[in-house]
Amino acid sequence: MNLNIKDTFTAENPSDVNLENTRRQVENAAFSYADPKKTAKPEVLHVSQEMATELGISEEDTQSEFFKNIVTGNEIYPNTKPYAMCYAGHQFGNWAGQLGDGRAINLFEVEHHTKNWKVQLKGAGETPYSRTADGLAVLRSSVREYLCAEAMFHLNVPTTRSLSLSLSGDSVLRDVLYDGNPAYEKGAIVSRVSPSFLRFGSFEIFAARKDLKNLKNLMDYTIKHHFSHLGKPSKENYINFFKEVSERTLEMIIHWQRVGFVHGVMNTDNMSILGLTIDFGPYGWLEGFDFGWTPNTTDIQHKRYRYGNQPNIGLWNLYQLANALYPIIEEVDPLNAILEQYKIDFEIQSLQMMKSKLGLSTSDEDDLKLIQNLEDTLQLVETDMTIFFRNLSNFTGDKSGLELIKEAFYDFENISDEVKNNWNLWFKKYDERLQIERVSSEERKEKMDLVNPKYVLRNYMSQMAIDEADNGNYALIDELFQLLKNPYAEQTENEKWFAKRPEWARNKVGCSMLSCSS
């Protein structure tokens, strides 16, 4: 395994002068050197060969002892120095101060085919930023993160990627429901990959400490390596940088809304500067279409991170980033203009996204009304989002729309006549609206099926794979991994996964609600 190693981040940003791996406040530094913890009996369970190829790692390499030792933290790649990044953040709307990579350790940078990738281990032991935790991860959260990042990529959602999923061979103590009943679980490590793991919080920490020298240095580094198309760093380009971060953030969230993904923990330390989905904790896909749903137990009271609020939280987080960048920009008006533009763009892009889900490419003044009517009707009774939109592409107007979407309802037998009537009225309006379109129903179906996935990583599916893996059977992890590579394809042989959440999963831990420790 011969990688083209680079070290732009560690060479061009200040490091922590204290080399001890002790929990502490780290000042005047973008990162601290920290080695992964050696594990007892590591075992690689799964590798994303597609991602390995992106790094220049062959299939033969991934089966080697050397690869296993690298992705489980038992060996350090020659001439590299692993490190953990320093950042701060707002958590659930409150300033949390220094956070940092508490259970992530960056191994190295790889350049391959003109792309630069940072390779990181999650769950490889403590760092100066671990606070009161152990820096480790368990199998259930690792299976979820590993599968989700690659699933998101194939859904065409901007995301970080997964390279490998491994068992550490160690037991890890976790309190899954925060109810005072901790238990030992299988320890695991995910190797994840991204062009950058910089977050909004990476800038917030320097601003909060009034460390403008390092704030400017990090900004210049980021523009040079990740936004070089903007030109040389300057105040004007700091503003252009913020504008692009704002646009990328909105684009990512519109994609989340399109596929029904709820991140669950949109804290500023979980927001990528590149507009990538990062940190897959208590996430979930909508089962029943519900703007008020959140998968995070910690968020159940205020539902700050509910599905319908994600675009607003994106904007709130961008306000925090604007505040952090202000000291080196020193102008309020251009930052405010960008934040105002986000609101305008959201309205436009959200409408466009929903129209694409309905197969509407022409314009009509009543489109917004049709969509709002649909969203209201979808929430009258529990209606599966994924199945509804996927089956809607088969609508031709010559048979009952209600019959077509029947399998999307969780309790079709007991739907009232009033609800059925509402649906029939909506389908009538939809049918009339489709007459304006200039495409055949076959063409429309083809387009709709490219934006409405048939298969998503529902929580119950992950939980089934986790339960199997806990018993030493890892076949289901691969089955789901392969399924989710083609989420828009019919895959008739995998029809069993095109199904509503089973009743046993409705209130099961890991299927309906998750904690941050999961």
C-alpha positions as CSV (number, residue, x, y, z in Angstrom):
1,M,0.0,0.0,0.0
2,N,1.9,3.0,-1.3
3,L,0.0,6.2,-0.7
4,N,0.9,9.7,-2.0
5,I,1.0,11.4,1.4
6,K,0.7,15.2,1.9
7,D,0.6,17.3,5.0
8,T,-1.0,20.7,4.0
9,F,-3.1,21.0,7.1
10,T,-0.5,20.2,9.7
11,A,2.3,22.1,7.9
12,E,0.2,25.3,7.4
13,N,-1.7,25.5,10.7
14,P,-0.4,26.0,14.2
15,S,0.0,22.8,16.3
16,D,-0.5,22.4,20.0
17,V,2.9,22.9,21.7
18,N,1.9,20.5,24.5
19,L,2.5,16.9,23.2
20,E,0.8,15.2,26.2
21,N,-2.4,13.4,25.4
22,T,-4.3,14.9,28.4
23,R,-7.7,16.6,28.4
24,R,-7.3,20.3,28.5
25,Q,-8.1,23.7,26.9
26,V,-5.9,24.0,23.8
27,E,-4.9,27.6,22.9
28,N,-3.3,29.1,19.8
29,A,-3.6,25.8,17.9
30,A,-5.7,24.3,15.1
31,F,-4.8,20.7,16.2
32,S,-3.0,18.5,18.7
33,Y,-0.9,15.5,17.8
34,A,-2.5,12.3,19.2
35,D,-1.8,8.7,18.4
36,P,-4.7,6.1,18.1
37,K,-5.0,3.6,20.9
38,K,-3.8,0.1,20.1
39,T,-6.6,-2.4,20.1
40,A,-6.7,-6.0,21.4
41,K,-7.9,-8.0,18.5
42,P,-8.8,-5.9,15.5
43,E,-10.8,-7.3,12.6
44,V,-11.9,-5.5,9.4
45,L,-15.6,-6.2,8.8
46,H,-16.2,-4.3,5.6
47,V,-14.4,-2.0,3.2
48,S,-15.8,0.5,0.7
49,Q,-13.7,-0.5,-2.3
50,E,-15.0,2.4,-4.2
51,M,-13.6,4.8,-1.6
52,A,-10.4,2.8,-1.3
53,T,-9.8,3.2,-5.1
54,E,-10.3,7.0,-4.7
55,L,-7.3,6.9,-2.4
56,G,-5.2,4.7,-4.6
57,I,-5.7,1.6,-2.4
58,S,-6.2,-1.7,-4.4
59,E,-8.5,-4.5,-3.4
60,E,-5.4,-6.6,-2.6
61,D,-4.1,-3.9,-0.3
62,T,-7.4,-3.8,1.7
63,Q,-7.0,-7.4,2.5
64,S,-3.5,-7.0,3.9
65,E,-2.4,-7.0,7.5
66,F,-0.9,-3.6,7.0
67,F,-4.2,-2.1,5.9
68,K,-6.0,-3.7,8.9
69,N,-3.4,-2.3,11.3
70,I,-3.7,1.2,9.8
71,V,-7.5,1.5,9.9
72,T,-7.7,0.1,13.4
73,G,-5.0,2.4,14.8
74,N,-2.5,-0.4,15.5
75,E,0.1,0.9,13.2
76,I,1.0,4.4,12.0
77,Y,1.6,4.9,8.3
78,P,5.3,5.7,7.7
79,N,6.3,9.4,8.0
80,T,2.9,10.6,9.2
81,K,1.8,12.1,12.5
82,P,-1.8,11.5,13.5
83,Y,-3.7,14.5,15.0
84,A,-7.0,15.7,16.5
85,M,-8.5,19.0,15.4
86,C,-9.4,21.8,17.7
87,Y,-12.8,23.5,17.3
88,A,-15.7,25.0,19.3
89,G,-19.4,25.1,18.7
90,H,-23.0,26.0,19.6
91,Q,-24.8,22.9,20.8
92,F,-28.6,23.0,20.8
93,G,-28.3,26.8,20.4
94,N,-26.0,27.3,23.4
95,W,-22.3,28.2,23.2
96,A,-20.3,25.2,24.4
97,G,-16.8,26.5,24.1
98,Q,-14.0,24.2,23.1
99,L,-15.1,20.8,21.7
100,G,-12.7,19.4,19.2
101,D,-12.1,15.8,17.9
102,G,-13.0,14.0,21.1
103,R,-13.1,10.6,19.4
104,A,-11.7,11.2,15.9
105,I,-8.1,11.0,15.0
106,N,-6.9,12.2,11.6
107,L,-4.3,9.8,10.2
108,F,-3.0,11.5,7.1
109,E,-3.7,13.3,3.9
110,V,-3.7,11.4,0.6
111,E,-3.5,13.0,-2.9
112,H,-4.7,10.8,-5.7
113,H,-5.8,11.8,-9.3
114,T,-5.6,15.5,-8.3
115,K,-7.9,15.1,-5.3
116,N,-6.8,15.6,-1.8
117,W,-8.4,13.5,1.0
118,K,-8.1,13.5,4.8
119,V,-8.4,10.0,6.3
120,Q,-9.7,9.8,9.9
121,L,-10.5,7.1,12.4
122,K,-13.6,7.5,14.6
123,G,-13.5,5.6,17.9
124,A,-9.7,5.2,18.1
125,G,-9.2,6.5,21.5
126,E,-8.9,9.6,23.6
127,T,-7.4,13.0,22.5
128,P,-6.9,16.3,24.4
129,Y,-10.5,17.1,23.3
130,S,-12.2,14.0,24.8
131,R,-13.4,15.9,27.9
132,T,-14.9,13.2,30.2
133,A,-15.3,10.5,27.5
134,D,-13.1,7.6,26.4
135,G,-12.8,8.5,22.7
136,L,-14.1,5.1,21.7
137,A,-17.1,4.0,19.6
138,V,-19.3,0.9,19.7
139,L,-20.5,-1.3,16.9
140,R,-24.0,0.0,16.6
141,S,-23.1,3.6,16.1
142,S,-20.2,2.6,13.8
143,V,-22.4,0.4,11.6
144,R,-24.8,3.3,11.2
145,E,-22.1,5.8,10.4
146,Y,-20.3,3.5,7.9
147,L,-23.4,2.6,6.0
148,C,-25.0,6.1,6.0
149,A,-22.1,8.0,4.6
150,E,-21.9,5.8,1.5
151,A,-25.7,5.6,1.2
152,M,-25.8,9.4,1.2
153,F,-23.1,9.6,-1.5
154,H,-25.2,7.3,-3.8
155,L,-28.3,9.3,-3.1
156,N,-26.3,12.3,-4.6
157,V,-26.3,14.1,-1.3
158,P,-23.0,16.0,-0.5
159,T,-21.3,14.0,2.2
160,T,-18.2,12.7,3.9
161,R,-17.3,9.1,2.9
162,S,-16.6,5.8,4.6
163,L,-13.5,3.7,4.0
164,S,-13.8,0.8,6.4
165,L,-15.6,-0.6,9.4
166,S,-13.7,-2.6,11.9
167,L,-14.1,-4.3,15.3
168,S,-11.5,-3.3,17.9
169,G,-11.7,-6.5,19.9
170,D,-12.2,-4.4,23.0
171,S,-15.4,-4.0,25.1
172,V,-16.7,-0.4,25.5
173,L,-19.1,0.7,28.3
174,R,-22.1,2.7,27.1
175,D,-25.4,4.0,28.6
176,V,-27.5,3.8,25.4
177,L,-30.6,5.6,26.9
178,Y,-28.8,7.8,29.4
179,D,-30.9,6.1,32.1
180,G,-28.1,5.0,34.4
181,N,-27.9,1.4,33.0
182,P,-24.6,1.2,31.2
183,A,-23.5,-2.0,29.6
184,Y,-20.5,-3.4,27.7
185,E,-20.7,-3.4,23.9
186,K,-18.4,-4.4,21.1
187,G,-15.9,-1.7,20.3
188,A,-15.6,-0.6,16.7
189,I,-13.7,1.9,14.5
190,V,-14.9,3.6,11.3
191,S,-12.3,5.0,8.9
192,R,-13.9,8.0,7.3
193,V,-12.7,10.3,4.5
194,S,-13.3,13.9,3.4
195,P,-11.5,16.6,1.4
196,S,-11.7,18.5,4.7
197,F,-13.1,18.0,8.2
198,L,-13.1,21.7,9.0
199,R,-16.3,22.9,10.6
200,F,-18.0,26.2,11.4
201,G,-16.7,25.6,14.9
202,S,-13.1,25.6,13.6
203,F,-13.4,29.3,13.0
204,E,-15.7,30.0,16.0
205,I,-13.0,29.0,18.5
206,F,-10.4,31.5,17.3
207,A,-13.0,34.3,17.1
208,A,-14.3,33.5,20.6
209,R,-10.7,33.7,21.9
210,K,-10.1,36.9,20.0
211,D,-7.2,35.1,18.3
212,L,-7.4,37.0,15.0
213,K,-4.0,35.9,13.8
214,N,-4.9,32.2,13.8
215,L,-8.5,33.0,12.5
216,K,-7.0,34.8,9.5
217,N,-4.4,32.0,9.0
218,L,-7.1,29.3,9.0
219,M,-9.2,31.3,6.6
220,D,-6.3,31.8,4.2
221,Y,-5.4,28.1,4.4
222,T,-9.1,27.2,3.6
223,I,-9.3,29.5,0.6
224,K,-5.9,28.4,-0.7
225,H,-6.7,24.6,-0.5
226,H,-10.5,24.4,-0.8
227,F,-11.8,27.6,-2.4
228,S,-8.8,28.4,-4.7
229,H,-11.2,29.3,-7.5
230,L,-12.0,32.5,-5.6
231,G,-8.4,33.8,-6.0
232,K,-5.9,35.0,-3.4
233,P,-7.1,35.5,0.1
234,S,-8.4,39.1,0.7
235,K,-11.3,40.7,2.5
236,E,-13.3,40.6,-0.7
237,N,-12.7,36.9,-1.0
238,Y,-13.4,36.3,2.7
239,I,-16.9,37.6,1.8
240,N,-17.0,35.5,-1.3
241,F,-16.0,32.5,0.8
242,F,-18.8,33.0,3.2
243,K,-21.2,33.4,0.3
244,E,-20.2,30.0,-1.2
245,V,-20.3,28.3,2.2
246,S,-23.9,29.6,2.6
247,E,-24.8,28.4,-0.9
248,R,-23.3,24.9,-0.3
249,T,-25.0,24.6,3.1
250,L,-28.4,25.3,1.6
251,E,-27.8,22.9,-1.3
252,M,-26.9,20.1,1.1
253,I,-30.0,20.8,3.3
254,I,-32.3,20.9,0.2
255,H,-31.0,17.5,-0.6
256,W,-31.7,16.3,2.9
257,Q,-35.3,17.5,2.6
258,R,-35.6,15.9,-0.8
259,V,-34.8,12.4,0.5
260,G,-36.4,12.8,3.9
261,F,-33.1,12.7,5.9
262,V,-33.0,14.2,9.4
263,H,-29.5,14.9,10.7
264,G,-30.5,15.1,14.4
265,V,-27.6,17.1,15.7
266,M,-27.1,20.2,13.6
267,N,-24.7,21.9,16.1
268,T,-22.1,24.3,14.6
269,D,-19.4,21.8,15.3
270,N,-21.2,19.3,13.1
271,M,-21.5,21.7,10.1
272,S,-18.9,21.2,7.4
273,I,-17.2,24.2,5.8
274,L,-17.6,22.4,2.5
275,G,-21.3,21.8,2.8
276,L,-20.9,18.1,3.3
277,T,-23.1,15.9,5.6
278,I,-20.8,15.2,8.5
279,D,-21.0,13.3,11.8
280,F,-23.7,10.7,11.5
281,G,-25.1,10.4,15.1
282,P,-28.8,10.1,15.9
283,Y,-29.9,10.6,12.3
284,G,-32.9,9.0,10.6
285,W,-35.1,9.0,7.5
286,L,-38.7,10.0,7.8
287,E,-41.0,7.0,7.9
288,G,-44.3,8.9,8.1
289,F,-44.1,12.3,6.4
290,D,-43.9,14.6,9.4
291,F,-42.3,18.1,9.6
292,G,-42.1,17.8,13.4
293,W,-40.1,14.5,13.6
294,T,-36.6,14.4,15.2
295,P,-34.6,11.1,15.7
296,N,-32.7,12.5,18.7
297,T,-33.8,11.7,22.2
298,T,-31.9,14.7,23.5
299,D,-34.0,16.9,21.2
300,I,-37.4,15.4,21.9
301,Q,-38.7,18.2,24.1
302,H,-37.9,21.3,21.9
303,K,-37.4,19.5,18.6
304,R,-34.9,22.1,17.5
305,Y,-33.5,19.8,14.9
306,R,-36.8,18.4,13.5
307,Y,-37.1,17.7,9.8
308,G,-39.1,20.9,9.0
309,N,-36.6,23.1,10.9
310,Q,-33.4,22.0,9.2
311,P,-33.3,24.9,6.7
312,N,-33.8,27.4,9.5
313,I,-31.1,25.8,11.6
314,G,-28.7,26.0,8.6
315,L,-29.3,29.7,8.5
316,W,-28.9,30.1,12.3
317,N,-25.6,28.3,12.1
318,L,-24.5,30.5,9.2
319,Y,-25.2,33.6,11.4
320,Q,-22.8,32.1,14.0
321,L,-20.2,31.6,11.3
322,A,-20.7,35.2,10.1
323,N,-20.2,36.4,13.6
324,A,-16.9,34.4,13.8
325,L,-15.6,35.8,10.5
326,Y,-16.7,39.4,11.1
327,P,-13.5,40.4,13.0
328,I,-11.4,39.8,9.9
329,I,-14.0,41.1,7.5
330,E,-15.2,44.2,9.5
331,E,-18.2,44.8,7.4
332,V,-21.7,43.8,8.4
333,D,-23.7,44.7,5.2
334,P,-22.2,42.1,2.8
335,L,-22.6,39.3,5.4
336,N,-26.2,40.3,6.1
337,A,-26.9,40.4,2.3
338,I,-25.7,36.8,2.0
339,L,-27.8,35.7,4.9
340,E,-30.9,37.4,3.4
341,Q,-30.1,35.7,0.1
342,Y,-30.2,32.3,1.8
343,K,-33.8,32.9,2.7
344,I,-34.7,33.9,-0.8
345,D,-32.8,31.0,-2.3
346,F,-34.4,28.6,0.1
347,E,-37.9,29.5,-1.1
348,I,-36.9,29.2,-4.7
349,Q,-34.9,26.0,-4.4
350,S,-37.4,24.3,-2.1
351,L,-40.2,24.9,-4.5
352,Q,-38.0,23.6,-7.4
353,M,-37.0,20.5,-5.4
354,M,-40.7,19.7,-4.6
355,K,-41.7,20.2,-8.2
356,S,-39.0,17.8,-9.3
357,K,-40.4,15.2,-6.8
358,L,-43.8,15.7,-8.4
359,G,-42.5,15.6,-12.0
360,L,-43.3,19.2,-12.8
361,S,-40.9,21.0,-15.0
362,T,-43.1,23.9,-16.4
363,S,-44.3,26.8,-14.3
364,D,-47.8,27.4,-13.0
365,E,-48.9,30.1,-10.5
366,D,-50.7,27.5,-8.4
367,D,-47.7,25.2,-8.0
368,L,-46.9,26.4,-4.4
369,K,-50.6,25.9,-3.4
370,L,-50.6,22.4,-4.9
371,I,-47.4,21.5,-2.9
372,Q,-48.7,23.0,0.4
373,N,-51.9,21.1,-0.1
374,L,-50.0,17.9,-0.6
375,E,-47.8,18.4,2.5
376,D,-50.9,19.1,4.6
377,T,-52.7,16.0,3.2
378,L,-49.6,13.8,3.7
379,Q,-49.7,14.6,7.5
380,L,-53.4,13.8,8.0
381,V,-52.6,10.2,8.7
382,E,-49.3,8.4,8.9
383,T,-48.1,8.1,5.3
384,D,-44.7,6.8,4.4
385,M,-42.7,9.5,2.6
386,T,-40.4,7.3,0.5
387,I,-43.1,4.9,-0.7
388,F,-45.5,7.7,-1.4
389,F,-43.2,9.7,-3.7
390,R,-41.8,6.6,-5.4
391,N,-45.2,5.2,-6.2
392,L,-46.5,8.6,-7.3
393,S,-44.4,8.4,-10.4
394,N,-46.8,5.6,-11.7
395,F,-49.7,8.0,-11.7
396,T,-51.3,8.4,-15.1
397,G,-54.7,9.8,-14.2
398,D,-56.6,6.8,-15.6
399,K,-56.9,5.0,-12.3
400,S,-57.4,5.9,-8.7
401,G,-54.4,7.8,-7.2
402,L,-55.4,6.6,-3.8
403,E,-55.2,3.0,-4.9
404,L,-51.7,3.7,-6.3
405,I,-50.3,5.1,-3.0
406,K,-52.3,2.6,-0.8
407,E,-49.1,0.8,0.4
408,A,-47.7,4.1,1.7
409,F,-50.4,4.3,4.5
410,Y,-49.6,2.7,7.8
411,D,-53.2,1.9,8.5
412,F,-55.2,2.1,5.3
413,E,-58.1,0.1,6.6
414,N,-59.1,2.7,9.1
415,I,-58.7,5.9,7.0
416,S,-61.8,8.1,7.3
417,D,-63.9,9.0,4.3
418,E,-62.9,12.6,4.9
419,V,-59.2,11.9,4.5
420,K,-59.9,9.8,1.4
421,N,-61.9,12.6,0.0
422,N,-59.0,15.0,0.6
423,W,-56.7,12.7,-1.3
424,N,-59.1,12.3,-4.2
425,L,-59.4,16.1,-4.4
426,W,-55.6,16.5,-4.4
427,F,-55.2,13.9,-7.1
428,K,-57.8,15.6,-9.2
429,K,-55.8,18.9,-9.0
430,Y,-52.5,17.0,-9.6
431,D,-54.0,15.4,-12.7
432,E,-55.2,18.7,-14.0
433,R,-51.7,20.2,-13.4
434,L,-50.0,17.4,-15.3
435,Q,-52.0,18.3,-18.4
436,I,-49.8,21.5,-18.6
437,E,-46.6,19.3,-18.8
438,R,-45.4,18.5,-22.3
439,V,-43.9,15.1,-21.5
440,S,-45.3,11.6,-21.7
441,S,-46.1,9.8,-18.4
442,E,-43.2,7.4,-19.2
443,E,-40.7,10.3,-19.4
444,R,-42.1,11.9,-16.3
445,K,-41.8,8.6,-14.4
446,E,-38.2,8.3,-15.5
447,K,-37.4,11.8,-14.2
448,M,-39.3,11.4,-10.9
449,D,-37.5,8.1,-10.2
450,L,-34.2,9.9,-10.4
451,V,-35.1,12.2,-7.5
452,N,-37.3,10.0,-5.4
453,P,-35.3,7.1,-4.1
454,K,-36.8,3.6,-3.7
455,Y,-34.4,2.5,-1.0
456,V,-33.1,4.6,1.9
457,L,-31.3,3.5,5.1
458,R,-34.3,3.3,7.4
459,N,-33.4,3.0,11.1
460,Y,-35.0,-0.5,11.4
461,M,-32.8,-1.7,8.6
462,S,-29.6,-0.5,10.3
463,Q,-30.9,-2.0,13.6
464,M,-31.4,-5.4,12.0
465,A,-27.8,-5.3,10.7
466,I,-26.6,-4.2,14.1
467,D,-28.4,-7.1,15.9
468,E,-27.0,-9.6,13.4
469,A,-23.5,-8.1,13.8
470,D,-23.8,-8.4,17.6
471,N,-24.2,-12.1,17.1
472,G,-21.2,-12.3,14.8
473,N,-23.0,-12.3,11.5
474,Y,-21.9,-9.5,9.2
475,A,-23.7,-10.5,6.0
476,L,-26.5,-8.1,6.4
477,I,-24.1,-5.1,6.6
478,D,-22.9,-6.0,3.1
479,E,-26.4,-6.7,1.8
480,L,-27.5,-3.2,2.8
481,F,-24.3,-1.7,1.6
482,Q,-24.8,-3.2,-1.9
483,L,-28.6,-2.3,-1.9
484,L,-27.9,1.4,-1.1
485,K,-25.4,1.7,-4.0
486,N,-28.3,1.9,-6.3
487,P,-31.1,3.6,-4.3
488,Y,-33.0,4.9,-7.4
489,A,-32.9,1.5,-9.3
490,E,-35.9,-0.8,-9.1
491,Q,-33.8,-3.8,-7.9
492,T,-36.8,-6.1,-8.0
493,E,-34.8,-8.8,-6.3
494,N,-34.5,-6.5,-3.2
495,E,-38.2,-5.6,-3.1
496,K,-38.5,-6.7,0.6
497,W,-36.5,-3.5,1.5
498,F,-39.1,-1.3,-0.2
499,A,-41.3,-1.5,2.8
500,K,-42.8,0.6,5.6
501,R,-41.2,0.4,9.1
502,P,-42.5,-2.8,10.6
503,E,-44.7,-2.5,13.7
504,W,-42.1,-4.1,16.0
505,A,-39.7,-1.2,15.2
506,R,-42.1,1.6,16.0
507,N,-40.8,2.2,19.5
508,K,-37.7,0.0,19.6
509,V,-34.5,1.6,20.7
510,G,-32.3,2.3,17.6
511,C,-35.4,2.3,15.3
512,S,-37.4,5.2,16.4
513,M,-35.3,7.3,18.7
514,L,-31.5,7.4,19.2
515,S,-29.2,9.1,21.6
516,C,-26.0,10.9,20.8
517,S,-24.0,8.0,22.3
518,S,-25.5,5.6,19.7
